């Protein structure tokens, strides 16, 4: 088994986590905050737009059972990457569509997938590509939020 990491934001992290936790090859997921300017942000600070963090899902996957490209294609299929700082009724920079990359090869692949996915959308994709940022784990009550409540279908 060869384990890799992927960190993405696609709106409210509860539904994103549920969705990706059900994907073949994904070993584990955690929700948190990344891409802002405050250490140890709280949910309340992020929601008040004080920190510029995005709600993100950090996942580990077995690259012998799935690939980064498959997961990135799924990322573009499971949310609307053409709405700036918004997913459905959720609005704010914390809901931005974002892919964090750890090296040039990951950035190049994200750019390739994004350009391929653009053909399926009538509006421009506004997903940002950002260098890997510190992941701040969200409060425990956010982890596996839907699963803990017996909800099998998220909001995406």
N, C-alpha and C positions, 0 to 999 in steps of 0.2 A: 504494500500500500504506500502510495506517495501522496502526502497531504499538502494541499495548497490553501491559501487564504484569499477571500474576496470580500471587499467591503463596499456596499452600495447604499444609496438612499433613493427611495421612490415614493415618498409620501409618508403617511402614518406608519411607524415601524411595526405596529402590531400585525397588520395584514401582510406586510412584506415578509416578516419573519415566518408567519404561518405558511405562506406560499412557498418560500424557499426551503423550509424545513421538510416539506413533502417532496422535494425534488430528488430524484435518484442520484446517489453519490454524495449528497450533502450529509456530513457527519454530525455537525452541531451548528447552532446559531446562537447569537446573543444580540440584544438590541442595546443601542447606546447613542452617543453623540460624538460627532467628529467635524472637523473643518472650521472650528470657531477660534476665538481668541481668549477664552477663559479656561482656567484649569478647574477640573472637577465640577462641571456645570450641573445644575439640578434641572429637573423637568420644568419647574416653574420659571427658572431663568431663561431656558431655551424658548418656552412658550411666550414669554414677554419680549422675545426677540432681542435680548440683551447680549447674547453671546455669539451670534452668527453661526452656531453649530447646526448641522443637519441631523435629523433623526436617521440613523443608519442601522443596517444589519451587518454584522460581522459573521462570516460563515467559514467553516473549514470543509473542504471537500476532497474526496479521493479521486485524483485525476486518472485513475485506472477505470473508474465507473462513470465519470462524466468529465467534461472539459470546461475550461474557463469560457470558451467560445459558446458552448451550449448554454451555460448559465447566463452569459451576457445577452444572448438572443432571447432567453426567457425573460430577463430583466426588461427588455424593450417591449415584449409582448404583454407583460402583466401590469403595466401602468401607462399613463399618457406622458411620454417624454417631450411633448410639444407645448406644455403649459408651464410657464415660468413661475416657480415658487408656489405651485398649486397642484393638488391632486383632489379632484372632486370638490367637496365643500371646504377642504382644509387649505388655508392660505398662509403663506409666510415663508421666509427663507429656510426655516427648519424642514419644510416639505419639498425642498428642491430635488430635482432629479440629478444624481451625481454618482460617478464611478471614481473610486480612489484607486490609484495604481502605485505599485511598488518599484517599478523599473521601466525602462524604455520599451522593452518587449511587451509588457502589459499595457502600456499606454498605446503602442502601435496597434495591438489587437483590439483594444476598445475603440480606437478611431476607425479601424476597418469595419468592425461590426456596426458601429453607428452609421457609417456611410452606406453600408448594405441595407440597414433597416430604414434609412430615410426614404427609400422608394415606396414603403408602405404607408407613409404619412403625407397628408396634403399640406401640412404646416411644417416649418423647420423644427428639427429636434433641438431642444435647448439644454439637454443634459450637459453638465459640466464634467470635465475630467480634471481631477485634482490629485496632487501628490499625496501619497499615503500620509494620513494624519494620525495623531494620537487618538485612540479609541477610549472614550470614557463610558464605561458600562453604566447603563441606566439603572434606576432603582429597581429592586428585586420584584416589586409588583408589576413591572412592565415586562419582565422576562416570561416568554411563553404565555402571554396574556390570554389569547383566545383558547389555547389548549387547556390552561388551568380552569377555564370557565366552561369547558365542554363544547366550545364553538368550533365547528369543523370547516367553516367557510368564512374567509376573511372579507375585508372590504375592497379588495382589488379584483 
